[in-house]
Amino acid sequence: MNTMLFAGFLAALTAGIPIAIAMCIGSLIYIWLSGTIPPLSVIHRMVGGVDSFPLLAVPFFIYAGNLMNSAGITNRIYNFALALVGWLKGGLGHVNVVGSVVFAGMSGTAVADAGGLGTIEIKAMKDHGYPVEFAVGITAASSTLGPIIPPSLPMVIYGVQANTSIGKLFAAGFVPGAIMALFMMGMVAYYAHVRKYGADIAFSWGRMGRAFAELGTLIVTAGALYVLWGNDELGGLYKFGLPLLVVLAIDRLLKFEAYMALMTPVILIGGMASGLFTPTEAAVAAVAWALFLGFVWYRTLTVRMLVKISMETIETTAAVLFIVAAASIFAWVLTTTQVTEAIAQWVLSITDDKWVFLILVNLFLLFVGCFMETIAAITILVPVLLPIAIKLGIDPVHFGLVMVLNLMIGLLTPPVGMVLFVLAKVSRLGFEETVKAVLPWMVPLFATLFIITFFPSVVLWLPKLLYP
């Protein structure tokens, strides 16, 4: 019976059927042949799989990312990053990474980064004479920062499946994200030295000083908001009204280019860290802030654009949640047939060393990432792998970061790497050329994966500090 479950699933995949429908087919074949499970239970389990309050964050984070891309906010982020690091050798490569770090605090998905900010970055790098392969490679690598630095769509899905604090998962992504960014900038510096890339803007104390002043003001504002929002004795006017007026006044008086856009991650992360709102409510706050910027502050959005963005968000959300629903019934069948328990016993019979287990999991997830969409992989594999990890004493938050980073690397690997297809379209490179351009940039990703796998304190330090 278990063979029929997997045979039906693999046969459907081989026939080119989308993975969500393939999982439904495999589950229905098993239920039909077993004769012990009512067919209507499929519908109940699929509805139950998406009937979760934390999953409300999915459409709102997708919506916020689409609004940021369409409201011209990505252009402001790019210009800020250019002023900050564009004067370094290989400047636009560094700008690519810094821009992705900032945008990661808004969108939570790699594809949104690649398709939005990546479009601007690749065009600028080509115009400045960089080889298109170099531009595509660094853009692909930096886009994976989106789901590592909070907020993160895959971490929301993992948190729901693993019954783990999404706030802790978000906090756990900061240090690994910073390490990834530093490794990527180090690789850009190496290429700039070897290939004699120069700076892309002239060094200017005024321009750089203004960018650092903008960053410093942002940090001070973030600290003040954290203190205000964490004070339960203050009323709503002091927590929301006065800080908003101060932020607006600062932007108008100092005429910063990206200050209001950069406030997005401050609002999201500061609000969650201070306990002002949950990660799910943070997604709603992100949408509200993006709408305010687009319609009121920058006035770059129109009602027609909003309708188009809303329809695109509905389409993407429907696809994501259908995958979650289909994977939930598939995972339920695996659990009820005790396949997960059998796999756990088999793995534990091979090794009871958690480091060997993590090595095996990394290899397995890297393979899975080549063929399976991220959300589906998380939904199917968490019920199988997490119980083993817990038995071996691996923290669920640590395991979640390892799992997400592996699957983000999968977005850059053929044959189904979504980022590869997006960048091939944006850069007008062939798919094979895009794959070749991305391969060298796997080095910083694998280096980060090694660190977070074997040094759990890198991942767990900040969650333990913020959530004692």
C-alpha positions as CSV (number, residue, x, y, z in Angstrom):
1,M,0.0,0.0,0.0
2,N,2.8,2.4,0.9
3,T,4.4,1.5,-2.4
4,M,1.2,2.4,-4.3
5,L,1.2,5.8,-2.5
6,F,4.7,6.7,-3.7
7,A,4.3,5.0,-7.1
8,G,1.2,7.1,-7.8
9,F,3.0,10.3,-6.7
10,L,6.1,9.6,-8.7
11,A,4.2,8.5,-11.8
12,A,2.2,11.7,-11.8
13,L,5.3,13.8,-11.4
14,T,7.0,11.9,-14.3
15,A,4.0,12.6,-16.5
16,G,4.5,16.3,-15.9
17,I,1.6,16.9,-13.6
18,P,2.1,19.8,-11.1
19,I,3.4,18.6,-7.8
20,A,0.4,19.7,-5.8
21,I,-2.0,17.6,-8.0
22,A,0.5,14.7,-8.0
23,M,0.4,14.6,-4.2
24,C,-3.4,14.5,-4.3
25,I,-3.3,11.7,-6.8
26,G,-0.9,9.6,-4.7
27,S,-3.0,10.1,-1.6
28,L,-6.3,9.3,-3.4
29,I,-4.9,6.1,-4.8
30,Y,-3.8,5.0,-1.4
31,I,-7.2,5.9,0.2
32,W,-9.1,4.2,-2.6
33,L,-7.1,1.0,-2.4
34,S,-7.1,0.8,1.4
35,G,-10.9,1.0,1.6
36,T,-10.6,2.0,5.3
37,I,-10.5,5.8,5.0
38,P,-13.6,7.8,3.9
39,P,-12.7,9.7,0.6
40,L,-14.3,12.8,2.1
41,S,-11.5,12.9,4.7
42,V,-9.3,14.1,1.9
43,I,-11.3,17.4,1.7
44,H,-11.3,17.7,5.5
45,R,-7.6,17.2,5.8
46,M,-6.8,19.6,3.0
47,V,-9.0,22.3,4.5
48,G,-7.5,21.7,7.9
49,G,-4.0,22.1,6.4
50,V,-4.7,25.7,5.5
51,D,-7.1,26.5,8.3
52,S,-4.3,28.1,10.4
53,F,-4.0,31.7,11.8
54,P,-0.2,31.9,11.1
55,L,-0.8,31.1,7.5
56,L,-2.7,34.4,7.1
57,A,0.8,35.9,6.9
58,V,1.3,34.2,3.5
59,P,-1.0,36.4,1.4
60,F,-0.1,39.6,3.3
61,F,3.7,39.1,2.9
62,I,3.2,38.3,-0.8
63,Y,1.0,41.4,-1.1
64,A,3.5,43.6,0.7
65,G,6.3,42.5,-1.6
66,N,4.3,43.1,-4.7
67,L,3.3,46.6,-3.5
68,M,6.9,47.4,-2.7
69,N,8.0,46.4,-6.2
70,S,5.2,48.3,-7.9
71,A,5.4,51.5,-5.9
72,G,9.0,52.3,-6.9
73,I,10.3,51.5,-3.4
74,T,12.8,49.1,-4.8
75,N,14.4,52.0,-6.8
76,R,14.9,54.0,-3.6
77,I,16.5,51.0,-1.9
78,Y,18.8,50.6,-4.9
79,N,19.8,54.2,-4.8
80,F,20.5,54.1,-1.1
81,A,22.7,51.0,-1.4
82,L,24.5,52.7,-4.3
83,A,25.3,55.7,-2.2
84,L,26.4,53.5,0.7
85,V,28.8,51.0,-1.1
86,G,28.8,51.9,-4.8
87,W,32.2,53.6,-4.4
88,L,33.9,50.3,-3.6
89,K,35.7,48.3,-6.3
90,G,33.0,46.1,-7.9
91,G,30.6,48.6,-6.6
92,L,27.4,47.4,-8.1
93,G,28.1,43.9,-7.0
94,H,28.2,45.2,-3.4
95,V,25.1,47.3,-4.1
96,N,23.3,44.1,-5.2
97,V,24.0,42.4,-1.9
98,V,23.2,45.4,0.3
99,G,20.0,46.1,-1.6
100,S,18.9,42.5,-1.2
101,V,19.6,42.6,2.6
102,V,17.3,45.6,2.9
103,F,14.6,44.2,0.6
104,A,14.7,40.9,2.5
105,G,13.3,42.8,5.5
106,M,10.2,43.6,3.4
107,S,9.3,40.7,1.1
108,G,10.3,37.4,2.6
109,T,10.7,35.5,-0.7
110,A,13.6,35.0,-3.1
111,V,11.5,35.1,-6.2
112,A,10.2,38.6,-5.3
113,D,13.7,39.8,-4.8
114,A,15.0,38.4,-8.1
115,G,12.0,39.6,-10.1
116,G,11.8,43.1,-8.5
117,L,15.1,44.4,-7.3
118,G,17.0,42.0,-9.5
119,T,15.6,43.5,-12.6
120,I,17.0,47.0,-11.7
121,E,20.3,45.5,-10.6
122,I,21.0,43.4,-13.6
123,K,20.2,46.3,-16.0
124,A,22.4,48.7,-14.1
125,M,25.3,46.3,-14.0
126,K,25.0,45.6,-17.7
127,D,24.9,49.3,-18.4
128,H,28.1,49.8,-16.4
129,G,30.0,47.2,-18.4
130,Y,29.8,44.2,-16.1
131,P,29.5,40.8,-17.8
132,V,25.9,39.7,-17.7
133,E,27.0,36.3,-16.2
134,F,28.5,38.1,-13.2
135,A,25.4,40.2,-12.7
136,V,23.1,37.2,-12.9
137,G,25.3,35.1,-10.5
138,I,25.4,37.7,-7.7
139,T,21.7,38.6,-8.2
140,A,20.7,34.9,-7.8
141,A,22.9,34.4,-4.7
142,S,21.7,37.6,-3.0
143,S,18.0,36.8,-3.7
144,T,18.3,33.8,-1.3
145,L,18.7,36.3,1.5
146,G,15.0,37.1,1.2
147,P,13.8,34.0,3.1
148,I,16.7,33.9,5.6
149,I,16.5,37.5,6.9
150,P,13.0,38.1,8.4
151,P,10.3,38.2,7.5
152,S,10.4,34.9,5.7
153,L,7.5,33.1,3.9
154,P,9.2,29.6,4.1
155,M,9.8,30.1,7.9
156,V,6.1,30.8,8.4
157,I,5.2,27.5,6.6
158,Y,7.9,25.7,8.7
159,G,6.7,27.2,11.9
160,V,3.1,26.1,11.2
161,Q,4.2,22.5,10.3
162,A,6.6,22.2,13.2
163,N,4.5,24.0,15.8
164,T,7.5,26.2,16.5
165,S,7.6,29.9,17.4
166,I,7.7,31.9,14.2
167,G,9.1,34.8,16.1
168,K,12.1,32.7,17.2
169,L,12.5,31.5,13.6
170,F,12.6,35.1,12.4
171,A,15.1,36.1,15.0
172,A,17.3,33.1,14.1
173,G,17.7,34.3,10.5
174,F,19.5,37.6,11.3
175,V,23.0,36.3,12.0
176,P,23.0,33.7,9.2
177,G,21.7,36.3,6.8
178,A,24.5,38.7,7.8
179,I,27.1,36.0,7.4
180,M,25.8,35.2,3.9
181,A,25.9,38.8,2.9
182,L,29.5,39.2,4.1
183,F,30.6,36.1,2.3
184,M,28.9,37.4,-0.9
185,M,30.6,40.8,-0.6
186,G,33.9,39.1,0.0
187,M,33.4,37.1,-3.2
188,V,32.5,40.3,-5.1
189,A,35.7,41.9,-3.8
190,Y,37.7,38.9,-5.0
191,Y,36.2,39.1,-8.5
192,A,36.8,42.9,-8.5
193,H,40.5,42.3,-7.6
194,V,41.1,39.5,-10.2
195,R,39.1,41.1,-13.0
196,K,40.1,44.7,-12.3
197,Y,36.6,46.0,-11.7
198,G,36.6,49.6,-10.6
199,A,34.2,51.7,-8.6
200,D,30.8,52.7,-10.2
201,I,30.5,56.1,-8.6
202,A,33.1,58.5,-7.5
203,F,33.9,58.5,-3.8
204,S,32.2,61.4,-2.1
205,W,32.3,62.2,1.6
206,G,29.0,64.1,1.2
207,R,27.1,61.3,-0.6
208,M,28.5,58.6,1.7
209,G,28.0,60.7,4.8
210,R,24.4,61.3,3.9
211,A,23.8,57.6,3.4
212,F,25.4,56.8,6.8
213,A,23.4,59.7,8.4
214,E,20.2,58.2,7.0
215,L,21.3,54.8,8.3
216,G,22.2,56.2,11.7
217,T,18.9,58.1,12.0
218,L,17.1,54.9,11.1
219,I,18.9,53.0,13.9
220,V,18.1,55.7,16.5
221,T,14.4,55.7,15.3
222,A,14.3,51.9,15.6
223,G,15.7,52.1,19.2
224,A,13.1,54.7,20.2
225,L,10.3,52.8,18.6
226,Y,11.4,49.6,20.4
227,V,11.3,51.3,23.8
228,L,7.9,53.0,23.1
229,W,6.2,49.8,21.7
230,G,7.6,47.7,24.6
231,N,6.0,50.0,27.2
232,D,2.6,48.7,28.1
233,E,1.7,51.8,30.1
234,L,1.6,54.1,27.1
235,G,-1.6,54.6,25.1
236,G,-2.2,54.1,21.4
237,L,-1.5,57.8,20.6
238,Y,2.0,57.6,22.0
239,K,2.7,54.2,20.5
240,F,1.5,55.0,17.0
241,G,0.5,58.6,16.4
242,L,3.4,60.5,17.8
243,P,6.2,58.2,16.5
244,L,4.6,58.3,13.0
245,L,4.5,62.1,13.1
246,V,8.2,62.2,14.1
247,V,9.2,59.8,11.3
248,L,7.3,61.9,8.8
249,A,8.9,65.1,10.1
250,I,12.4,63.6,9.9
251,D,11.9,62.5,6.3
252,R,10.5,65.9,5.3
253,L,13.1,68.0,7.1
254,L,16.2,65.9,6.1
255,K,14.8,64.9,2.7
256,F,16.2,61.4,2.8
257,E,15.7,59.3,-0.3
258,A,15.0,55.9,1.3
259,Y,14.3,56.6,4.9
260,M,10.6,55.8,4.8
261,A,11.1,52.7,2.7
262,L,13.8,51.5,5.1
263,M,11.3,52.0,8.0
264,T,9.5,48.9,6.7
265,P,11.8,46.3,8.3
266,V,12.1,48.5,11.4
267,I,8.3,48.4,11.8
268,L,8.1,44.7,11.2
269,I,11.0,43.5,13.2
270,G,10.7,46.1,16.0
271,G,7.0,45.4,16.4
272,M,7.5,41.7,16.7
273,A,10.6,42.0,19.0
274,S,8.7,44.4,21.3
275,G,5.6,42.2,21.4
276,L,3.4,44.9,19.8
277,F,2.2,42.4,17.2
278,T,2.6,38.8,16.2
279,P,4.4,37.7,13.0
280,T,1.0,37.2,11.3
281,E,-0.1,40.7,12.3
282,A,3.3,42.0,11.1
283,A,2.4,40.9,7.6
284,V,-0.8,43.1,7.8
285,A,1.3,46.0,9.1
286,A,3.7,45.6,6.2
287,V,0.8,45.9,3.7
288,A,-0.7,48.9,5.5
289,W,2.7,50.7,5.5
290,A,3.3,49.8,1.8
291,L,-0.2,51.2,0.9
292,F,0.6,54.4,2.9
293,L,3.9,54.9,1.1
294,G,2.5,54.1,-2.3
295,F,-0.7,56.2,-2.1
296,V,0.0,59.0,0.4
297,W,3.7,59.6,0.8
298,Y,5.3,58.8,-2.6
299,R,2.1,58.8,-4.6
300,T,3.4,56.2,-7.0
301,L,0.4,53.9,-6.8
302,T,-2.9,54.2,-8.6
303,V,-6.2,52.4,-8.1
304,R,-5.6,50.5,-11.5
305,M,-2.2,49.4,-10.3
306,L,-3.7,48.3,-7.0
307,V,-6.3,46.1,-8.7
308,K,-3.6,44.5,-10.8
309,I,-1.3,43.9,-7.8
310,S,-4.2,42.4,-5.8
311,M,-5.1,40.0,-8.6
312,E,-1.5,38.9,-8.9
313,T,-1.3,38.4,-5.1
314,I,-4.5,36.3,-5.2
315,E,-3.1,34.1,-8.0
316,T,0.2,33.5,-6.2
317,T,-1.5,32.9,-2.8
318,A,-3.9,30.4,-4.3
319,A,-1.0,28.5,-5.8
320,V,1.0,28.5,-2.5
321,L,-1.9,27.5,-0.3
322,F,-3.1,24.8,-2.7
323,I,0.4,23.3,-2.5
324,V,0.2,23.5,1.4
325,A,-3.3,21.8,1.3
326,A,-2.1,19.0,-1.0
327,A,1.0,18.4,1.0
328,S,-0.9,18.3,4.2
329,I,-3.1,15.4,3.0
330,F,0.1,13.6,1.7
331,A,1.9,14.1,5.0
332,W,-1.2,13.0,6.9
333,V,-1.3,9.7,4.9
334,L,2.4,9.2,5.6
335,T,1.8,9.7,9.3
336,T,-1.3,7.4,9.6
337,T,0.5,4.6,7.7
338,Q,3.4,5.0,10.1
339,V,5.8,5.6,7.3
340,T,7.3,8.5,9.2
341,E,7.9,6.2,12.2
342,A,9.5,3.6,10.0
343,I,11.8,6.1,8.4
344,A,12.8,7.4,11.9
345,Q,13.6,3.9,13.1
346,W,15.6,3.2,9.9
347,V,17.6,6.4,10.2
348,L,18.3,5.8,13.9
349,S,19.4,2.3,13.1
350,I,22.1,3.8,10.8
351,T,23.3,6.5,13.2
352,D,22.4,8.1,16.6
353,D,24.9,10.9,16.2
354,K,23.2,14.2,15.5
355,W,26.1,15.6,13.4
356,V,26.0,12.6,11.0
357,F,22.2,13.0,10.8
358,L,22.6,16.6,9.9
359,I,25.1,15.8,7.2
360,L,22.7,13.2,5.8
361,V,19.8,15.7,6.0
362,N,21.8,18.4,4.2
363,L,22.6,16.0,1.3
364,F,19.0,14.8,1.1
365,L,17.5,18.3,1.2
366,L,20.0,19.6,-1.5
367,F,18.8,16.7,-3.7
368,V,15.1,17.3,-2.9
369,G,15.6,21.0,-3.7
370,C,16.6,20.2,-7.2
371,F,13.2,18.7,-7.9
372,M,10.6,20.0,-5.5
373,E,9.1,23.4,-4.8
374,T,10.1,24.9,-1.4
375,I,6.7,25.1,0.2
376,A,5.8,21.5,-0.8
377,A,9.1,20.2,0.4
378,I,8.7,21.8,3.8
379,T,5.1,20.6,4.3
380,I,6.0,17.0,3.3
381,L,9.3,16.6,5.0
382,V,8.9,18.4,8.3
383,P,6.6,15.6,9.8
384,V,9.2,13.0,8.6
385,L,12.5,14.7,9.6
386,L,11.7,16.9,12.6
387,P,10.7,14.0,15.0
388,I,14.1,12.4,14.3
389,A,15.9,15.7,14.9
390,I,14.1,16.2,18.2
391,K,15.0,12.7,19.4
392,L,18.7,13.4,18.6
393,G,18.5,16.7,20.6
394,I,18.5,19.1,17.7
395,D,16.6,22.4,18.4
396,P,13.6,22.8,16.1
397,V,14.6,26.4,15.4
398,H,18.2,25.4,14.4
399,F,16.8,22.6,12.2
400,G,14.4,25.0,10.6
401,L,17.2,27.4,9.5
402,V,19.2,24.4,8.1
403,M,16.1,23.2,6.2
404,V,15.2,26.6,4.8
405,L,18.7,27.4,3.6
406,N,19.1,24.0,1.9
407,L,15.8,24.6,0.0
408,M,16.9,28.2,-0.9
409,I,20.0,26.7,-2.5
410,G,17.5,24.4,-4.4
411,L,16.0,27.5,-5.9
412,L,19.3,28.0,-7.8
413,T,19.6,24.4,-9.0
414,P,18.1,22.8,-12.1
415,P,15.7,21.5,-13.2
416,V,13.0,23.4,-11.2
417,G,14.9,26.3,-9.6
418,M,12.4,29.1,-9.8
419,V,15.0,31.9,-9.4
420,L,16.9,30.5,-12.4
421,F,13.9,30.8,-14.7
422,V,13.1,34.4,-13.4
423,L,16.7,35.6,-14.0
424,A,17.0,33.9,-17.4
425,K,13.9,35.8,-18.4
426,V,15.2,39.1,-16.9
427,S,18.7,38.8,-18.3
428,R,17.7,37.2,-21.6
429,L,20.3,34.5,-21.1
430,G,19.6,30.9,-22.0
431,F,18.7,28.6,-19.1
432,E,22.0,26.7,-19.4
433,E,24.1,29.9,-19.4
434,T,22.1,31.1,-16.3
435,V,22.9,27.9,-14.5
436,K,26.7,28.2,-15.4
437,A,26.6,31.9,-14.2
438,V,25.1,30.9,-10.8
439,L,27.4,27.9,-10.0
440,P,30.4,29.9,-8.6
441,W,28.1,31.8,-6.3
442,M,27.1,28.6,-4.5
443,V,30.4,28.9,-2.6
444,P,29.2,31.6,-0.1
445,L,25.9,29.7,0.3
446,F,27.5,26.4,1.1
447,A,30.0,28.1,3.5
448,T,27.1,29.6,5.4
449,L,25.3,26.3,5.4
450,F,28.4,24.6,6.9
451,I,28.6,27.2,9.7
452,I,24.9,27.1,10.7
453,T,24.8,23.3,10.6
454,F,27.8,22.7,12.9
455,F,27.7,25.8,15.0
456,P,24.1,26.0,16.3
457,S,24.9,28.9,18.6
458,V,25.2,31.1,15.5
459,V,21.5,30.5,14.9
460,L,20.2,30.2,18.4
461,W,22.0,33.2,20.1
462,L,19.5,35.9,19.1
463,P,16.3,33.9,19.7
464,K,17.5,33.0,23.2
465,L,18.3,36.7,23.8
466,L,14.9,38.0,22.5
467,Y,12.8,35.1,23.8
468,P,14.3,34.0,27.1
